[in-house]
Amino acid sequence: QVQVVESGGGSVQAGGSLRLSCTTSGLVFDGFAMGWFRQAPGKEREGVSGINWDGRFTYYADSVKDRFTISRTNADFTVYLRMNNLKPEDTAMYYCAAATVGICPRSWADADKTDFGNWGQGTQVTVSS
């Protein structure tokens, strides 16, 4: 049985930092790309960041470029999302998911519906102004 567990969320003030972790089990971790998504109340889920199976390619949504950094440690079956200079608009539930293949999708428009499975329960990030 595949399990995906996120941690590291919390409440911070604008300008602060958090590091999210996502640990998996029951999955051939180094065979799949991994992604972070977020969903704010009343909004659709959006892709935030992704990383290929070997870590050599990463994707970032424009809204988080130069502030967020994704990384992975295959030996520990874990992917991380370092978030710096957080803004109130980053407030959302953050989800981790394993892709269905080893590389990130070319389009992230509907990637959460078509390219990712095995989702975690999410971790809440709240940024106050």
TIRO-2110 file (N, C-alpha, C; in Angstrom, 1 decimal):
// TIRO-2110
0.8, -1.2, 0.0, N, 1, A
0.0, 0.0, 0.0, CA, 1, A
0.9, 1.3, 0.0, C, 1, A
0.6, 2.2, -0.9, N, 2, A
1.4, 3.4, -1.0, CA, 2, A
0.9, 4.4, 0.0, C, 2, A
1.8, 5.0, 0.7, N, 3, A
1.5, 6.1, 1.6, CA, 3, A
2.4, 7.3, 1.3, C, 3, A
1.7, 8.5, 1.3, N, 4, A
2.4, 9.7, 1.1, CA, 4, A
2.0, 10.6, 2.3, C, 4, A
3.0, 11.1, 3.0, N, 5, A
2.7, 11.9, 4.2, CA, 5, A
3.5, 13.2, 4.2, C, 5, A
2.8, 14.3, 4.2, N, 6, A
3.4, 15.6, 4.2, CA, 6, A
3.5, 16.1, 5.7, C, 6, A
4.5, 16.9, 5.9, N, 7, A
4.7, 17.6, 7.2, CA, 7, A
5.4, 18.9, 7.0, C, 7, A
5.5, 19.7, 8.0, N, 8, A
6.2, 20.9, 8.0, CA, 8, A
5.4, 22.2, 7.8, C, 8, A
4.2, 22.1, 7.6, N, 9, A
3.3, 23.3, 7.5, CA, 9, A
3.2, 24.0, 8.8, C, 9, A
2.7, 25.2, 8.8, N, 10, A
2.5, 26.0, 10.0, CA, 10, A
2.1, 27.4, 9.7, C, 10, A
2.1, 28.2, 10.7, N, 11, A
1.7, 29.6, 10.5, CA, 11, A
3.0, 30.5, 10.7, C, 11, A
3.2, 31.4, 9.7, N, 12, A
4.3, 32.3, 9.8, CA, 12, A
3.9, 33.6, 9.3, C, 12, A
4.7, 34.6, 9.6, N, 13, A
4.4, 36.0, 9.1, CA, 13, A
5.0, 36.1, 7.7, C, 13, A
4.5, 37.1, 7.0, N, 14, A
5.0, 37.4, 5.7, CA, 14, A
6.5, 37.6, 5.8, C, 14, A
7.2, 37.0, 4.8, N, 15, A
8.7, 37.1, 4.8, CA, 15, A
9.4, 36.0, 5.5, C, 15, A
8.6, 35.2, 6.2, N, 16, A
9.2, 34.0, 6.8, CA, 16, A
9.4, 32.8, 5.9, C, 16, A
9.9, 31.7, 6.5, N, 17, A
10.2, 30.5, 5.7, CA, 17, A
9.7, 29.3, 6.4, C, 17, A
9.4, 28.3, 5.6, N, 18, A
9.0, 27.0, 6.0, CA, 18, A
9.7, 25.9, 5.1, C, 18, A
9.9, 24.7, 5.6, N, 19, A
10.3, 23.6, 4.8, CA, 19, A
9.3, 22.5, 4.9, C, 19, A
8.7, 22.2, 3.8, N, 20, A
7.8, 21.0, 3.8, CA, 20, A
8.5, 19.8, 3.5, C, 20, A
8.1, 18.7, 4.1, N, 21, A
8.7, 17.4, 3.8, CA, 21, A
7.5, 16.4, 3.3, C, 21, A
7.9, 15.5, 2.5, N, 22, A
6.9, 14.5, 2.0, CA, 22, A
7.7, 13.2, 2.0, C, 22, A
7.2, 12.3, 2.8, N, 23, A
7.8, 11.0, 2.9, CA, 23, A
6.9, 9.9, 2.3, C, 23, A
7.4, 9.0, 1.6, N, 24, A
6.6, 8.0, 0.9, CA, 24, A
7.0, 6.6, 1.4, C, 24, A
6.1, 5.7, 1.3, N, 25, A
6.4, 4.3, 1.5, CA, 25, A
5.5, 3.5, 0.5, C, 25, A
6.0, 2.3, 0.3, N, 26, A
5.2, 1.4, -0.7, CA, 26, A
5.3, 1.8, -2.1, C, 26, A
6.3, 2.6, -2.4, N, 27, A
6.5, 3.2, -3.8, CA, 27, A
7.9, 3.1, -4.2, C, 27, A
8.1, 2.7, -5.4, N, 28, A
9.5, 2.7, -5.9, CA, 28, A
9.9, 4.2, -6.2, C, 28, A
10.3, 4.8, -5.1, N, 29, A
10.4, 6.3, -5.1, CA, 29, A
11.3, 6.8, -6.2, C, 29, A
12.4, 6.2, -6.5, N, 30, A
13.3, 6.8, -7.4, CA, 30, A
12.9, 6.5, -8.9, C, 30, A
11.7, 5.9, -9.0, N, 31, A
11.1, 5.7, -10.4, CA, 31, A
10.1, 6.8, -10.8, C, 31, A
9.8, 7.7, -9.9, N, 32, A
8.7, 8.6, -10.2, CA, 32, A
9.1, 10.1, -9.9, C, 32, A
8.7, 11.0, -10.8, N, 33, A
8.7, 12.4, -10.5, CA, 33, A
7.8, 12.7, -9.3, C, 33, A
8.1, 13.7, -8.6, N, 34, A
7.3, 14.1, -7.5, CA, 34, A
6.8, 15.6, -7.6, C, 34, A
5.7, 15.9, -7.1, N, 35, A
5.2, 17.2, -7.2, CA, 35, A
4.5, 17.8, -6.0, C, 35, A
4.6, 19.1, -5.8, N, 36, A
3.8, 19.8, -4.8, CA, 36, A
2.7, 20.6, -5.4, C, 36, A
1.6, 20.5, -4.8, N, 37, A
0.4, 21.3, -5.2, CA, 37, A
-0.1, 22.0, -4.1, C, 37, A
-1.0, 23.0, -4.3, N, 38, A
-1.6, 23.7, -3.2, CA, 38, A
-3.0, 24.1, -3.6, C, 38, A
-3.9, 24.2, -2.6, N, 39, A
-5.2, 24.6, -2.8, CA, 39, A
-5.7, 25.6, -1.7, C, 39, A
-6.0, 26.8, -2.1, N, 40, A
-6.5, 27.8, -1.2, CA, 40, A
-8.1, 27.7, -1.2, C, 40, A
-8.7, 28.1, -0.1, N, 41, A
-10.2, 28.1, 0.0, CA, 41, A
-10.8, 28.8, -1.2, C, 41, A
-11.7, 28.1, -1.9, N, 42, A
-12.4, 28.7, -3.0, CA, 42, A
-11.7, 28.7, -4.3, C, 42, A
-10.5, 28.2, -4.3, N, 43, A
-9.7, 28.1, -5.5, CA, 43, A
-9.4, 26.7, -6.0, C, 43, A
-9.1, 26.6, -7.2, N, 44, A
-8.7, 25.3, -7.7, CA, 44, A
-7.3, 24.9, -7.3, C, 44, A
-7.0, 23.6, -7.2, N, 45, A
-5.7, 23.2, -6.9, CA, 45, A
-4.7, 23.5, -8.0, C, 45, A
-3.5, 24.0, -7.6, N, 46, A
-2.6, 24.4, -8.6, CA, 46, A
-1.2, 23.7, -8.4, C, 46, A
-0.5, 23.4, -9.5, N, 47, A
0.8, 22.9, -9.3, CA, 47, A
1.8, 23.9, -8.9, C, 47, A
2.6, 23.7, -7.9, N, 48, A
3.5, 24.6, -7.4, CA, 48, A
4.9, 24.3, -7.8, C, 48, A
5.3, 23.0, -7.7, N, 49, A
6.7, 22.6, -8.1, CA, 49, A
6.7, 21.2, -8.4, C, 49, A
7.7, 20.8, -9.2, N, 50, A
7.9, 19.4, -9.5, CA, 50, A
9.4, 19.0, -9.7, C, 50, A
9.7, 17.8, -9.5, N, 51, A
11.1, 17.4, -9.7, CA, 51, A
11.1, 16.0, -10.3, C, 51, A
12.0, 15.8, -11.3, N, 52, A
12.2, 14.5, -11.9, CA, 52, A
12.7, 13.5, -11.0, C, 52, A
12.7, 12.2, -11.4, N, 53, A
13.1, 11.1, -10.5, CA, 53, A
14.5, 11.3, -10.1, C, 53, A
15.4, 11.9, -10.9, N, 54, A
16.8, 12.0, -10.5, CA, 54, A
17.2, 13.4, -10.0, C, 54, A
16.2, 14.2, -9.9, N, 55, A
16.5, 15.5, -9.4, CA, 55, A
17.1, 16.5, -10.4, C, 55, A
17.3, 16.1, -11.6, N, 56, A
18.0, 16.9, -12.6, CA, 56, A
17.1, 18.0, -13.2, C, 56, A
15.8, 17.8, -13.1, N, 57, A
14.9, 18.8, -13.7, CA, 57, A
13.9, 19.2, -12.6, C, 57, A
13.7, 20.5, -12.5, N, 58, A
12.7, 21.0, -11.6, CA, 58, A
11.8, 22.0, -12.3, C, 58, A
10.6, 22.0, -11.8, N, 59, A
9.6, 23.0, -12.3, CA, 59, A
9.1, 23.8, -11.2, C, 59, A
8.8, 25.1, -11.5, N, 60, A
8.2, 26.0, -10.5, CA, 60, A
7.1, 26.9, -11.2, C, 60, A
6.0, 27.0, -10.5, N, 61, A
5.0, 28.0, -11.0, CA, 61, A
5.6, 29.4, -10.9, C, 61, A
5.2, 30.2, -11.8, N, 62, A
5.7, 31.6, -11.8, CA, 62, A
5.6, 32.3, -10.5, C, 62, A
4.5, 32.0, -9.8, N, 63, A
4.2, 32.7, -8.6, CA, 63, A
5.2, 32.4, -7.4, C, 63, A
6.0, 31.3, -7.6, N, 64, A
6.9, 30.9, -6.5, CA, 64, A
8.3, 30.8, -7.0, C, 64, A
8.6, 31.1, -8.2, N, 65, A
10.0, 31.1, -8.7, CA, 65, A
10.9, 32.0, -7.9, C, 65, A
12.0, 31.6, -7.6, N, 66, A
13.1, 32.4, -6.9, CA, 66, A
12.7, 32.5, -5.4, C, 66, A
11.6, 31.8, -5.0, N, 67, A
11.3, 31.8, -3.5, CA, 67, A
11.3, 30.4, -3.0, C, 67, A
10.8, 29.5, -3.8, N, 68, A
10.7, 28.1, -3.4, CA, 68, A
11.7, 27.2, -4.0, C, 68, A
12.2, 26.2, -3.3, N, 69, A
13.2, 25.3, -3.9, CA, 69, A
12.7, 23.8, -3.5, C, 69, A
12.6, 23.0, -4.6, N, 70, A
12.3, 21.6, -4.4, CA, 70, A
13.5, 20.8, -4.5, C, 70, A
13.6, 19.7, -3.7, N, 71, A
14.7, 18.8, -3.7, CA, 71, A
14.2, 17.4, -3.3, C, 71, A
15.0, 16.4, -3.5, N, 72, A
14.6, 15.1, -3.1, CA, 72, A
15.8, 14.3, -2.6, C, 72, A
15.6, 13.4, -1.7, N, 73, A
16.6, 12.4, -1.3, CA, 73, A
16.0, 11.0, -1.5, C, 73, A
16.4, 10.4, -2.6, N, 74, A
15.8, 9.1, -3.0, CA, 74, A
16.1, 8.1, -1.9, C, 74, A
17.3, 8.1, -1.3, N, 75, A
17.6, 7.1, -0.3, CA, 75, A
16.7, 7.2, 0.9, C, 75, A
16.1, 8.3, 1.2, N, 76, A
15.2, 8.5, 2.3, CA, 76, A
13.7, 8.5, 1.8, C, 76, A
13.5, 8.3, 0.5, N, 77, A
12.1, 8.4, 0.0, CA, 77, A
11.4, 9.7, 0.3, C, 77, A
12.1, 10.8, 0.3, N, 78, A
11.5, 12.0, 0.7, CA, 78, A
11.8, 13.1, -0.3, C, 78, A
10.8, 14.0, -0.4, N, 79, A
10.9, 15.2, -1.3, CA, 79, A
10.6, 16.4, -0.4, C, 79, A
11.3, 17.5, -0.6, N, 80, A
11.2, 18.7, 0.2, CA, 80, A
10.8, 19.9, -0.6, C, 80, A
10.2, 20.8, 0.1, N, 81, A
9.9, 22.1, -0.6, CA, 81, A
10.3, 23.2, 0.4, C, 81, A
11.4, 23.9, 0.1, N, 82, A
11.8, 25.0, 0.9, CA, 82, A
11.1, 26.2, 0.4, C, 82, A
10.4, 26.9, 1.3, N, 83, A
9.7, 28.1, 0.9, CA, 83, A
10.2, 29.3, 1.7, C, 83, A
10.8, 30.2, 1.0, N, 84, A
11.3, 31.5, 1.6, CA, 84, A
10.5, 32.7, 1.2, C, 84, A
10.6, 33.8, 1.9, N, 85, A
9.9, 35.0, 1.6, CA, 85, A
8.4, 34.7, 1.4, C, 85, A
7.8, 34.0, 2.3, N, 86, A
6.4, 33.7, 2.1, CA, 86, A
5.5, 34.9, 2.1, C, 86, A
4.5, 34.8, 1.3, N, 87, A
3.5, 35.9, 1.2, CA, 87, A
2.1, 35.4, 1.6, C, 87, A
1.3, 36.3, 2.0, N, 88, A
-0.1, 35.9, 2.4, CA, 88, A
-0.8, 35.1, 1.3, C, 88, A
-0.5, 35.4, 0.0, N, 89, A
-1.1, 34.6, -1.1, CA, 89, A
-0.6, 33.2, -1.2, C, 89, A
0.4, 32.8, -0.4, N, 90, A
0.9, 31.5, -0.4, CA, 90, A
0.1, 30.6, 0.6, C, 90, A
-0.8, 31.2, 1.3, N, 91, A
-1.7, 30.5, 2.2, CA, 91, A
-2.5, 29.5, 1.5, C, 91, A
-2.4, 28.2, 1.9, N, 92, A
-3.1, 27.1, 1.2, CA, 92, A
-2.8, 25.8, 1.9, C, 92, A
-3.6, 24.8, 1.6, N, 93, A
-3.2, 23.4, 1.9, CA, 93, A
-2.3, 22.9, 0.8, C, 93, A
-1.1, 22.4, 1.3, N, 94, A
-0.1, 21.9, 0.4, CA, 94, A
-0.1, 20.4, 0.3, C, 94, A
-0.1, 19.9, -0.9, N, 95, A
-0.2, 18.5, -1.1, CA, 95, A
1.0, 18.0, -1.9, C, 95, A
1.4, 16.8, -1.5, N, 96, A
2.5, 16.1, -2.3, CA, 96, A
1.9, 15.0, -3.0, C, 96, A
2.5, 14.7, -4.2, N, 97, A
1.9, 13.6, -5.0, CA, 97, A
3.1, 13.0, -5.8, C, 97, A
2.9, 11.7, -6.1, N, 98, A
3.9, 11.0, -7.0, CA, 98, A
3.3, 11.0, -8.4, C, 98, A
4.1, 11.4, -9.4, N, 99, A
3.7, 11.3, -10.7, CA, 99, A
3.6, 9.8, -11.2, C, 99, A
3.0, 9.7, -12.3, N, 100, A
2.8, 8.3, -12.9, CA, 100, A
4.0, 7.8, -13.7, C, 100, A
4.9, 8.8, -13.9, N, 101, A
6.2, 8.4, -14.6, CA, 101, A
7.4, 9.2, -14.0, C, 101, A
8.5, 9.0, -14.5, N, 102, A
9.7, 9.5, -13.9, CA, 102, A
10.1, 10.9, -14.1, C, 102, A
9.4, 11.5, -15.1, N, 103, A
9.7, 12.9, -15.4, CA, 103, A
8.4, 13.8, -15.3, C, 103, A
8.7, 15.0, -15.0, N, 104, A
7.6, 16.0, -14.8, CA, 104, A
6.8, 16.2, -16.1, C, 104, A
5.5, 16.5, -16.0, N, 105, A
4.7, 16.7, -17.2, CA, 105, A
5.1, 18.0, -17.9, C, 105, A
4.9, 18.0, -19.2, N, 106, A
5.2, 19.3, -19.9, CA, 106, A
4.3, 20.4, -19.6, C, 106, A
3.0, 20.1, -19.4, N, 107, A
2.0, 21.1, -19.0, CA, 107, A
1.5, 20.8, -17.6, C, 107, A
1.4, 21.8, -16.8, N, 108, A
0.9, 21.6, -15.4, CA, 108, A
-0.5, 22.1, -15.3, C, 108, A
-1.1, 22.4, -16.4, N, 109, A
-2.5, 23.0, -16.3, CA, 109, A
-3.5, 22.1, -15.6, C, 109, A
-3.4, 20.8, -16.0, N, 110, A
-4.3, 19.8, -15.4, CA, 110, A
-3.5, 18.7, -14.8, C, 110, A
-2.3, 18.9, -14.5, N, 111, A
-1.4, 17.8, -14.1, CA, 111, A
-1.9, 17.0, -12.9, C, 111, A
-2.6, 17.7, -12.0, N, 112, A
-3.1, 17.0, -10.9, CA, 112, A
-4.1, 16.0, -11.2, C, 112, A
-4.8, 16.2, -12.3, N, 113, A
-5.8, 15.2, -12.7, CA, 113, A
-5.3, 14.2, -13.6, C, 113, A
-4.2, 14.4, -14.4, N, 114, A
-3.8, 13.5, -15.4, CA, 114, A
-2.5, 12.9, -15.2, C, 114, A
-1.6, 13.5, -14.4, N, 115, A
-0.2, 13.0, -14.3, CA, 115, A
0.2, 12.6, -13.0, C, 115, A
-0.6, 12.8, -12.0, N, 116, A
-0.2, 12.5, -10.6, CA, 116, A
-1.2, 11.6, -9.9, C, 116, A
-0.7, 10.6, -9.1, N, 117, A
-1.6, 9.8, -8.3, CA, 117, A
-0.9, 9.7, -6.9, C, 117, A
-1.5, 8.9, -6.1, N, 118, A
-0.9, 8.7, -4.7, CA, 118, A
-0.6, 10.0, -4.0, C, 118, A
-1.7, 10.6, -3.6, N, 119, A
-1.7, 11.9, -2.9, CA, 119, A
-1.6, 11.7, -1.4, C, 119, A
-1.0, 12.7, -0.8, N, 120, A
-1.0, 12.8, 0.7, CA, 120, A
-2.2, 13.6, 1.1, C, 120, A
-2.3, 13.7, 2.5, N, 121, A
-3.5, 14.3, 3.0, CA, 121, A
-3.3, 15.9, 3.1, C, 121, A
-2.1, 16.3, 2.9, N, 122, A
-1.9, 17.8, 2.9, CA, 122, A
-1.4, 18.3, 4.2, C, 122, A
-0.7, 19.4, 4.1, N, 123, A
-0.2, 20.2, 5.3, CA, 123, A
-0.6, 21.6, 5.1, C, 123, A
-1.1, 22.3, 6.1, N, 124, A
-1.6, 23.6, 6.0, CA, 124, A
-0.5, 24.6, 6.2, C, 124, A
-0.4, 25.6, 5.3, N, 125, A
0.5, 26.7, 5.4, CA, 125, A
-0.3, 28.0, 5.5, C, 125, A
-0.1, 28.8, 6.5, N, 126, A
-0.8, 30.0, 6.7, CA, 126, A
0.2, 31.2, 6.9, C, 126, A
0.1, 32.2, 6.0, N, 127, A
1.0, 33.3, 6.1, CA, 127, A
0.2, 34.5, 6.4, C, 127, A
0.6, 35.2, 7.5, N, 128, A
-0.1, 36.4, 7.9, CA, 128, A
0.7, 37.6, 7.5, C, 128, A
-0.1, 38.7, 7.2, N, 129, A
0.6, 40.0, 6.8, CA, 129, A
1.0, 40.8, 8.0, C, 129, A
END
